[in-house]
């Protein structure tokens, strides 16, 4: 696409004090007029023919373009005479328009990968126009767009909205790719005509196809002093540049049921959908960061015939409406409609298939990577099941378990999380605040660690050991070292076979043998592959699935758990004469915080409060003295921020 139309005829009444007599498109944006930023963006993407529709104080825009020598482009300023509205002004120059052209509003600051936008439009030759749309944080007072799953626009919903109805959160952002031939029926239409309010709805009524291009890229109007200041702040901070899909994006992938909303089994109607506490503000925090908030959800209700596509849309409209009331939105919602097992009454045969999108398959993640240029290495998966954790492993995402919903007790896969938190608000707080602090702390702790060394992370239960171990592994990998975390909890004995004391609850002989053998094998060329048990907290014994640890050659082993410090001597002996070292870290935690975590953990396993309290006290008697006695004299004592676990 070689042509753009910039609608630059607005007066900018609300910006009068900032404009100093200039027309609105020449408003200063951190040292450069808005119009110039738009023209340079167009030029960057190969657009060399620009029609600027001017009106109020038009001579200033004409003079400005002349002083810039039109940036080496073919630029024409056209005075559209009497105000005719956005579409009316464009229709008035119909004979000067190319077969395809962009429409840019003169009061919008944008940083959009126009090549992607145009390619999307051209891949849909039946579309009369493609509208750039996105969710926003105030859908309740916005004009909304309703689109089908394939992106075809089905309806426009102008504000005000029916308070008893749930709407999708999708807003027309005022950037269009238009085919000139589609405008011919409206040639010569008298009066004011607006694209969003008049022309596009009329196109739908006539049966023309409009396509929605849903993108999280930056596009905001600067029409008021407050909005102008926000745009300038975003530009100065680099937020605008980072939002372009030409730049790899960081994302937080969110499971739905049990993570965002109460898990009520197969939710087949909006009536059964209810947000978990604090979810709206948590997602709003993600929206205000550089992370994309993306839902990836298995919805076998479709394959089972419990719900059709329209029903699922209604459920998701309710989710978006409820989140919108908290000023939050989702950049994307992906769902898998399939289920491989047959035999349900009313099932949909064509959806009863094995697919590549049903988690723990990674099809939905891969689609987001392609559509939004997501960088998996900077991204996260947050969910309440081992299915979500396995999805994260396969997709190369950091895995975060939340203890709502199934809380990881489903035991469907042998995948353990990198980090675990009580709920989504706590997980988001960690991702945005706690994780950077943790990595800074771990960078200091690993400064003297070399390839092939072993780090032992021990301490009392629920003190933050697994969180620290995951952070240490990340810190080591960032330095170019391999790292593998081995949790001693994997070798907990079944409840019926446990012996006295904290070490008696573990198979210490097997644990010592495995970790000592690993210490000797990390130098093996090509690395080593180890199948390890997974502890099923609900069954209080080994899970039926095991997990495979891929340990690269020269990796640093991070051995963590209640029993870890008791292995220090054996591991030191295993490294004797190799020049490699064992680094012992004793994790300490505020006892009130640890007590609260333990009671919460026992409660989610179904234990009564008095039973949980009694177990906590008995563990303090038999566990604390043993663990504290196992701390080597040379161990470094580490205390994490309570919010980081």
N, C-alpha and C positions, 0 to 999 in steps of 0.2 A: 504494500500500500504506500503510495507516494504522496497522498494529499491529506491535509488536515484543515478543518474549519474551526477557528477559535472564536467563540461568541464573546466579544469584548465590548458590548454596548452598554453595560450597566453603569448606573450613576454612583453607586457606592455610598448611598445616603448615610448608612450607619457607620461608615468609616470616614466621614467628612473631616473630622479633626485630625486624622492621621494622613490624609491625602494631600492637603495643602493646595487644593484646586485641581489636582491631577485626576484622571479617570481611574476607576477601581483597578483595572488590570496592571497599572503601573505602581501599585502599592509596593513598598520596599519589603523584601523578605531577606533579612540578614545581608544587606549590602547589594542586592540585585533585585530589580523589578520582577514581579511575579510573571508577567508576560514573557520576559526574556528567559526565565527558567523553563517555561512551557515550550518555547521555540527551540531551545537548546536540547531539551529532551526529545522533541520530534526529530531534530537533525541527527541526534545520536542514533536513532533507529531508522535512518534512511529516508525520512520524509523531507522532500525538498520543495514541495508546492504547498504554500500555506495561505489560506484566505482568512483575513482577520475582519470580522464584522464589527464595525465601530459605530458609535452614535454620539453619546455624551462626551464632550471635550475631545472629539475625534482628532483634531489637529495635533494634540500632544502625542497620540500614538503614532500618527503618520510621521511626525518629526523624529520621534524616538527611533523608529525603524530605519529612517534615512540616516540618522547619525551612527547607526550600527551597520550601515551598508547591507541591511537585510540579512546579516549573518551569512552572506554568500548564497542565500536561498532565493527562490522565486516567491516573493511575498507581495500580496496585494491587499491593501486596506480598502474595504468597501463600506461606505456609509449606508446603513439599511433604512435611513429615513425615519418614518414614523415607527415607534415601537410595535413590534409584531409578535413578540414572544420568541422563545428559542427555536421552535420548529418553524414558525412563520418567517423568521429572518432567514433561515436556511432554505426554505422553499422559494423565497424571493430570488435566490441566485441559482436556481436549479440548473440552468443551462451552463453554468460555469463549473459544475461539480463533476468530478471524475466518476467512473463507474462504481468505485468503492472509495469511501473516505472516512476519516476519523472526525468525530465531533468532540471538542474540548471546551468546557465552560471556563470563561475568563477569570472566574473568582476561585478556582480550585488549585491547590498545591498538590502535585502528584509526582510520585516516583514509581512508575509502572514499567515493567518489561513489555513494551509495546510490540516487540516481535512475537512474544508468546500470545498476546491478546489477538493480534492480527492472524496468526497461524490458526488459533482456535476458531476464529470467525470463518476463515477460508475453508476449513475442514467441514463446514456446514453450509453448503451452497444454497440450501433451501431457505436460509434465514434472511428475512428482510433486513434485520439489524441484530447486532449482538450488544447487549447491555452489560457494562462492567457493574457487578453487584457485590455486596459484602454484608456481613452482619454488623450490627452496631450495639452500643451499650445503652440505647434508649429506644428500643423498637416500639414501645407503647405510644410514643408520640411521633412516629415516623411513617412515611408512606412506604408500604411494604410490597414486595414482589413475591409471588408464589410461582415456583418452578417445579416441573416434573423431575423424576430421577435422572433423565437424560439431559436436563438443563433447559428444555423447552419451557418458555414462560406460559403459565396457565391463566394467571389473573393478576390484577393490580388491586391492592387494598389501601386506598387513601385513608389518612388520618381524618377524623377520629375513628377508632375501632370499636367493634361490638365487645363490651366487657365480658360477655359470657362465651366468647369464642377464643380459641387458641390459634395463633398465627405463626407461620415460619418467620424466623428473624433473618430477613434478606432485604437489603435496601438498595435502591437505584443510586449509584454513586456519580452519575452525570459524566460518563465517558462512553462513547458509542462507536462501533463500526457500523456503517450504514451502506446499503446498496441503493444507488440513485434510482434505479428502475422502480423500487418499491414506493418511492415518494410520488410518482406520477399521478396517481388518483387524487392527490391533494393539491396539485398544481393550481395556483390562483385562489386558494381558499382565503376568504376575507377574514379580517379581525385577528385577534390574538390567538396564537396557537402554541402550546407548550409541548415539548416532547413527552415528558413523563405523565402529565395530567390529561393531555388531549390526544396527541398523535398516536402514541404507542397503544393505548386502550382501543382507539379506533382501528388500528391495524389488526389487533386480535379479533375484534368484532367482524372484520372483513375476512377473517380466516387466514391471515398471513402468519408466518412463523417468526417469533422473536426468541432469541436464545440468550440465556443468562451465563455470563462468564464470572464465576464466583472466585474472587481472589482476595487474600488478606493484605495486598499491597497498599501503600499509603496513598490516599486521596481524600483530602478534606477541603471544605470551602473556608475562605478567609474573610467572610462577609461581615464579621463583627470584630470589635477590638479584642474581645476575649478569645475568639477563634484565631485571630491573627497572632496573638501572643503565644497561643498553644503551638501553632505551626512553627513559629520562629524558634521556640524552645526545642521542639522536636528536631528541627534541622540542625541546630547548634549541637545537640547531644549526639547526633549521628543516627538517631532512631529512624529518620526518613530513609536514609541510604540503606540501612540494614534491612528495611522492609521489602526492598525490591526482590522479586523472584529470580533476578539474575544473580543474587547472593544466596548461598546455601543457608537454609533456615533451621533453627532449633525448634523442636516440638515436644510437647508432653502428650503422649497418647493415653487416653483414658478409657478404661472399661466402663460400661454403663451400669448394668444391674449389680447392686452390692457395692458399687464404688461411688456413683453419682446419686443413685436412687435406692430406696429400700428394695431388697431382693424378695419379691413376693412370688417366686416361682416363675412360670411363664406368663409374663405380663402381656395380655392380649387386648387391653382397652385403656384409654387415657384415665379412666376412673381409678385404676389401680396404680397409677404412677405418682410417686411422692418423693420429692428430693430429700436426701439426708441432710441433717443439720450442718450449716456452715458451708455447704457446697457452692452456693452462689457467690458469696464473697471470695472464696478460694479461687474459683475460676476467673473472677474479676481481677484478682491479683496476677494471674497468668496473662490475661489480656493486656494488662498495663506493663508487662515485662516484654522481653523480646521473644518469648516462647509462643508458638502456635498451640492452641488447645484443640485437640482432635479426638473425637470419639471413634473407637473401633469396637463393634459389638456383634457377637453372634446372636442371631434372632431366629432360632429354629421354629418359633411360632408360625412363621410363614410356611415352612415346609410341612409342618404338622397340620396346617389348615385351621389353626386356632385364630388366625388373624390374616387379613389380606394386606396388600401394599398400601391401600388407603388407610387402613386401621393403624399400620405402623407409622405412617406419616402423621396421623392425628396424635399418636403418642409422642412423637418427636416434636411436633408443634407445641404440645403442652410443656415438654422439657424446655424448649427454647423460650416460651412465654414466661415460665417460672424463673428461669435464669435471667431473662431480660429485666424482670422486676427488681433484681439485685444488681442491675448494671453490668451483667455478664453475658458472654456469648461464646459460641463454639465456632471455630474457623471451618471445621468440616465435621460431618457425621457420616461414617462409613458403616454399613452393616452387611453381614453375610446372611442370606436367606436360606442357606442349605442345611441339610442334615443327612448323614449317610445311612441311618438305620430306617428300615421300612417296617410297616405293620401297624401304623396308627390309623384309627378311623378318621376319615375325612382328609387324609394327607394329600399333598400335591405331588404327584409322581415326578414331574420334571425337576422339582427341587430336592428330591431324595437322592442326592449324588454326593460322592466324595469330591471335594473341590479344593482349590488352592487359596481360598479366602477365609475359611472357617478356622478361627484360632484353635490350636497353636500354629496353623499355617500362617504365612506372613503376607498373603495377597493384599490385605487391606493396608498394611504398612507400606508395601511396595507401591501401591497406587498413590498413597500420600507422598512418598518420596518423589515419584515422577511428576505428580501434579503441582506440588508445592515446593519442589527442590529441597526436601528435608535432608539434613545431614544426620544419619543415625548415630554417629559417634558423639554428637552433642545433645542427643535426645533421650527421652525417658518413656517407660511404660509403667502406668500405675493401674493396678487391678487387685481384686480380692481373691484370686484363685491361682492354683499352680498352672492352669492353662495360660493365664496372662504372663506368668513368670517364664514359661517355656517359650511363648511368643517373643518375649523380650530377648531371651537367649539367642533364638534363631535369627532375629532381626538385627542383632548387634546394638540393642538399647540397654540402658541402665534399668534394672528391674526393681520396682518399688511395690511392696505388698502393703495393702491397707487391711486392717483387722475388722472392718465392717463386712457385711455380707457373709461370704464363706470364710473369710479371714485366713485363707491358705490351708484350711483344714480339709479340703476336698480330696487330697491325695491322689489326684488323677494323673499327675506327672511328677517325675523326679527332678523338679527344678526348684531351687531355693532362691529367694530374693537377694539382691544386693543390700537393700535397706527395707525396714519395716516400720510402720507408723500406725497409730490408732485409727486414723481416718484421713480423708482427702485434704481437709484444711491443714493438718499436721504435715502431710506429705508435701504440699505446696510450700509451706513455710520452710521446710528443709531444702527443697529444690532451689528456692530463690535466695534464702538467707543462710541456712545451716550448712549446705553443701560447700559453698565457697570458703566458709570458716573452717570446715573440717579438712578440706584439701590443703589450706594454708598450714594448719597444725600438722598434718601428715607429711607435708614437704619438709618441715623441720625435723620430724622424727625419722625420716628416711635419708637424711642428708649423708650419713656415713654408712649406709647399707650398700653392699656390692652384689654383683651377680652371684647366685648360688648360696647366698646367706639365707638364714632362717630367722623370721620374726615370730616370737611367741607372744600371743596376746591373751592374758588371763585375768581373772577377777571373779567377783561374785555374780550370780545369775542376774540378768536384766540390768547390768551395769553399763552397757554400751559397747561390749567387746566386738560384736558382729559389725556394728556401725564403723568402729575404728578400723577393723580389719579390711572392710570394703574400701574405706578411704585410703588406707595404706596401699592396697593393690592398685587403685587408680593413680595414686601419686607415683608409684614405681613405674607403671606403664607410661606415664607422661614423660618420664626420664629415659624411656627406651628400654627398660628392663622388663623381662617377662615376670609375671606374678600369678600365683595360684593360691586361693584360700582353701584351707582344709579345716573344717569345723569339727571339734571333738564330740559335739552332740550327735553326730552321725553314728557314733559307737555306743550310744546309750543302750543298755540291756532292756529287753522286754520287762514290763512291770513285774511279772511273776518270777523273773529270774534274778532280780536285783539283790545285791548283798548290802551289808551295812555301810553307811557313810557315803559321802559324795563320790568317792572313787569307786566304791562298790557298785554304784549305779552304772558305771561305764565298764565296757570290756577293755580294761587297761592293757592286757597282754596283746590283744589284737591291735589296739590303737598305737601302742608303742612300736610294735613290729612294722606296721604300715608306715607310720611317719618316719621311722629310722630308715626304712628301705627307700622311701621317697627322697630322703636327704642324700642318699648315695646315688640316686638315679637322675637327679636334675642335671648332672653333667653329661648325661647320655646324648650323643649327637642325634639331632632330630627330635629330641624331647621324648616325653613318655605319656602314655594314656592310661588312666586309672579309673576303674569302675568302683564307685563308693556307695555305701548304703545311705538311705535317706530316712530320717526318723519321722514317724507319723505321730504327731502330738495328740491327735484325737484317740487313736488306738493304743497309744503308749507302747509302741514297738516299731520294728522296722517296717517301712512302707513296702508295698509290692513292687514299686519302681525303684531303680537305682539311677544314680547320675554319673555321667562320664566326665571326668576332669581331664582337660587337655593341658598338659604342663610343658611349656616350651623349654628347650635346652637352656641351661643357665638361669632358669627362673628363680626368683625369690619365693620361698614357701612362707606363707603366713598361716600359722597354726593358731587357731583361736578357740576359746571355750573355757568353761569352768575348770576342766581338767588340764588345760594346756600348760600351765606353769609347772605341773608335776612331770612333764615330759622334758624339761629343760636339760637335765643331766644326761638323759639318754640321747638327745639330739646333739648335745655338745660332744659326746663321745663319738657319735656317728660322723661328725665333721673333723675329728681329730686328725691332724697331719695334712689337711687339705688347704689350709690357709683361709678357709671360710669361717664365718662367725655366726653365733646365735645371739640375737638381740631380744632381751626379755622386757616386755611392757606390762605393767600391772595397772589395770583400769580401775579407777575408783569413782564412786558415785555418791551423791547425797542420799542417805538412807531413806529419807522420806519419799524421794522421787522413786527410788528402787522399789520400795514397799508398794507404792501405788501401781507401778508397772506390773509387779508380780500378781497383785490381786486382780488387775485387769486381765492378765493372761489366764489365770485360773478361771475367772468368771466366763470368759469366752469359750472355755472348754466344758462349760456346764456345771462347774463346781459351785456349791452354795457358799455364801459369804463367810459363815463361821468355819466351814471346812477349809476354805482357802486361807483364812487367817491362821488356823491351827497348823496348816502345812508350812506356811511362811515361817512361823516361829520354830517349828521343828528343824527346818532347813537352816535357820540361823544357828542352831545349836550344833548340827553335825557338819555343816558345810563351811561356815565362815572360818573356824579355827584352822581347818585343813588347807583352805585356799590361801589364807594369810601366811601360814607357815611355809607354803611352797614358793613364796615370792623370793627370788634370789637377791642377795645383797646388792648386786650390781644392776638390778632392774630399774628401769625408769618408770616413775609413777605418772599416770596420765589421767586427767579428768576432762571429760567432754562437757560441752554446754548441754544442760538437760533437754533443751529443745531439739537436739540433734539425734535423739534416739527414740 
